[in-house]
Amino acid sequence: MSLREALNGTKPAVGGWCVIPGSFTAELVASAGFDWVCVDVQHGLIGYQEMLAMLQAIAVVGVPSIVRVPWNDPGWIMKALDAGAGGVIVPMVNSPAEAAAAVGACRYPPDGYRSWGPTRASLGAPDYSPQLANRSVICAVMVETVAALEQLAEIVSVPGVDAVFIGPSDFALSMGFGPRTDEPEHRRVLEGVPAVCRDHGVVAGIACGSAELLARWRQAGYTMLAAPSDMVVLRRAAAEMVETLRR
């Protein structure tokens, strides 16, 4: 199944999230049963070579992959796609112009300005072509500031934007709250995002820091749901074990 098929299915697509560098960790997360797996090069401790190895490990399991690139940087976007990622999540997209720049880096001409060189992306795909790549690659733009959300309708109207991915913590900071806030206003504003996305045929995604938040945002209409990262899961499991042993 492709990333596009996973995100446009009849059920919400729950993704694994990797911030720990290493192919085995990525393979383990991909084997857990997630619908997609993200390699986080923005906040994860992951460089290019680790990213490549992790994409290879995820592919072995047969799960679609996506890379969160460090910034809205054409070089990083193109390198992630050339390495075989099914799409990219682009941080801090605050305007339609910035969304258009992200889309352009994901698509070959005439739809964009992606440079030809699908070094790994074309492996095992004898019919690989600019047109096929343009149809299959996912461009997800992160809306994570008040300024960006005020232009949400314009951002999702940019041709080639396939998904909006909400960063709740950065959005909370933009509102003047702490990153782990549960302020009613923060929740109310983010609950309005899926309807705008649906009206424009765009997938609504969000990062979920816990199983409880995953259930909350799924109920609100988000269909691209990122589970807590490998680091968070490991840290919580280790802490629970230590707590149990010390009782």
C-alpha positions in Angstrom: 0.0 0.0 0.0 1.3 3.5 -0.8 1.3 6.4 1.6 -1.4 8.1 -0.4 -3.6 5.1 -0.2 -3.0 4.8 3.5 -3.9 8.4 4.2 -7.0 8.4 1.9 -8.5 5.1 3.2 -11.9 4.7 4.8 -10.5 4.7 8.3 -8.1 7.1 10.2 -4.5 6.2 9.6 -2.4 5.9 12.7 1.4 6.4 12.3 4.4 5.5 14.2 7.0 8.2 14.9 10.8 7.6 15.0 13.1 10.1 16.7 15.8 7.5 17.8 18.4 7.0 15.1 18.8 3.4 13.9 17.4 1.0 11.4 16.4 -1.6 13.9 14.3 0.8 15.9 12.6 1.9 12.7 12.0 -1.7 11.6 10.6 -2.5 15.1 8.2 0.5 15.0 7.1 -0.4 11.4 6.4 -4.0 12.5 4.1 -2.9 15.3 1.1 -2.5 12.9 1.0 1.2 12.2 -0.5 2.4 8.9 2.6 4.6 8.2 5.9 5.5 9.9 7.5 8.9 10.1 11.3 9.4 10.3 11.7 12.7 12.2 14.7 14.5 11.0 13.6 17.8 12.4 13.5 17.0 16.1 14.7 13.5 16.0 18.4 12.8 16.5 18.7 11.6 12.9 21.0 12.6 10.1 20.9 11.8 6.4 22.7 8.4 6.6 20.5 7.2 9.5 17.4 8.4 7.7 18.4 6.4 4.6 18.9 3.2 6.6 15.7 3.8 8.5 13.7 4.2 5.2 15.3 0.9 4.0 14.3 -0.9 7.2 10.7 0.4 7.0 10.5 -0.7 3.4 11.5 -4.2 4.4 8.3 -4.4 6.5 6.2 -3.0 3.7 4.8 0.0 5.6 4.6 3.5 3.9 7.2 6.0 5.1 7.2 9.7 5.4 10.0 12.1 6.5 9.6 15.2 8.6 12.4 17.4 7.1 14.2 19.9 9.3 12.7 22.9 7.6 11.0 24.2 4.4 14.3 23.6 2.5 14.1 22.3 -1.1 17.4 20.5 -0.7 16.2 18.4 2.3 12.8 17.8 0.7 14.3 16.5 -2.5 17.0 14.4 -0.7 14.3 12.7 1.4 12.2 11.9 -1.6 15.2 10.7 -3.7 16.0 8.4 -0.7 12.6 6.7 -1.1 10.3 8.5 1.3 6.7 8.3 0.3 6.3 12.0 1.3 7.5 14.7 3.5 6.1 16.7 6.4 7.3 20.3 6.1 7.5 22.3 9.4 6.4 25.8 10.1 4.5 26.6 6.9 2.9 30.0 7.7 1.5 31.2 4.4 0.2 30.1 1.0 3.5 31.2 -0.5 5.4 28.9 1.8 3.0 26.1 1.1 3.5 26.6 -2.6 7.3 26.5 -2.1 7.0 23.1 -0.3 4.8 21.7 -3.0 7.2 22.8 -5.7 10.1 21.0 -4.2 8.0 17.8 -4.1 6.9 17.8 -7.7 8.8 17.6 -11.0 8.1 20.1 -13.8 5.7 21.3 -14.9 4.0 20.9 -11.5 7.0 22.0 -9.5 10.8 22.4 -9.6 12.0 19.1 -8.1 15.3 18.1 -9.6 15.6 14.7 -11.4 17.6 12.1 -9.6 15.4 9.6 -7.9 18.4 7.5 -6.8 16.5 5.1 -4.5 13.0 6.2 -5.1 13.0 4.6 -8.6 14.5 1.2 -7.5 12.2 -1.7 -8.4 10.0 0.7 -10.4 10.7 0.3 -14.1 7.8 2.6 -14.9 9.0 5.4 -12.6 8.4 8.7 -14.3 7.9 12.4 -13.3 4.2 12.0 -13.8 4.0 8.9 -11.6 6.1 10.5 -8.8 4.0 13.7 -8.9 0.9 11.6 -8.4 2.2 9.4 -5.6 4.3 11.7 -3.4 2.6 13.3 -0.4 3.3 16.9 0.6 2.1 17.5 4.2 2.6 21.1 5.5 2.7 21.8 9.2 0.4 24.5 10.5 1.6 25.3 13.9 1.2 29.0 14.5 -1.7 31.4 15.0 -0.7 33.3 11.9 -0.8 30.1 9.8 -4.1 29.0 11.2 -5.6 32.3 10.3 -4.7 31.5 6.7 -5.7 27.8 6.8 -8.3 28.1 4.1 -5.8 29.7 1.8 -3.0 27.2 2.6 -5.2 24.2 1.9 -6.3 25.8 -1.4 -2.7 25.7 -2.7 -2.6 23.0 -5.5 -0.6 20.0 -4.4 -1.0 20.4 -0.7 -2.1 16.8 0.2 -2.3 17.1 4.0 -2.1 19.7 6.8 -0.3 18.4 9.9 -0.9 20.2 13.1 1.8 20.7 15.7 -0.2 21.2 18.9 2.8 22.2 21.0 4.1 24.9 18.8 0.6 26.1 18.2 0.2 26.3 22.0 3.4 28.3 22.3 2.2 30.6 19.5 -1.0 31.2 21.5 1.0 32.1 24.6 0.4 28.8 26.5 2.8 26.1 27.5 3.6 23.3 25.1 1.5 20.7 26.9 -1.5 23.0 27.5 -5.0 21.7 27.8 -6.6 25.2 27.6 -10.1 25.0 26.2 -9.4 27.7 23.6 -6.4 25.8 22.3 -8.6 22.7 21.9 -11.5 24.6 20.4 -9.4 26.1 17.7 -7.8 22.9 16.7 -11.1 21.1 16.6 -12.1 23.3 13.7 -9.3 22.3 11.4 -10.6 19.0 10.0 -13.8 20.6 8.6 -11.7 23.2 6.7 -9.5 20.4 5.3 -12.4 18.2 4.3 -14.0 21.1 2.4 -10.8 21.3 0.3 -10.1 17.6 -0.1 -7.0 17.7 2.1 -6.1 15.2 4.8 -6.1 16.6 8.4 -3.2 15.3 10.5 -2.0 16.0 14.0 0.7 14.9 16.4 -0.7 13.0 19.5 1.3 12.9 22.7 -0.7 10.1 24.2 -3.3 7.4 23.5 -5.9 9.7 25.1 -5.0 12.6 22.8 -5.1 10.2 19.8 -8.7 9.2 20.7 -9.6 12.9 21.2 -8.3 14.1 17.9 -9.7 11.1 16.0 -13.1 12.0 17.5 -12.6 15.6 16.3 -12.2 14.4 12.7 -8.4 14.1 12.2 -7.6 11.1 10.0 -3.7 11.3 10.0 -2.9 10.6 13.6 0.7 10.4 14.8 1.2 8.2 17.9 3.8 9.1 20.6 7.3 8.7 19.4 9.6 5.7 20.0 11.4 7.7 22.6 8.2 8.6 24.5 7.0 5.0 24.4 10.4 3.6 25.6 10.7 6.2 28.4 7.2 5.7 29.7 7.5 1.9 29.6 10.9 2.0 31.5 9.5 4.5 34.1 6.5 2.3 34.7 8.7 -0.8 35.1 10.9 1.0 37.6 7.9 2.3 39.5 6.4 -1.2 39.7 9.7 -2.7 40.9 10.0 -0.1 43.7 6.6 -0.6 45.2 
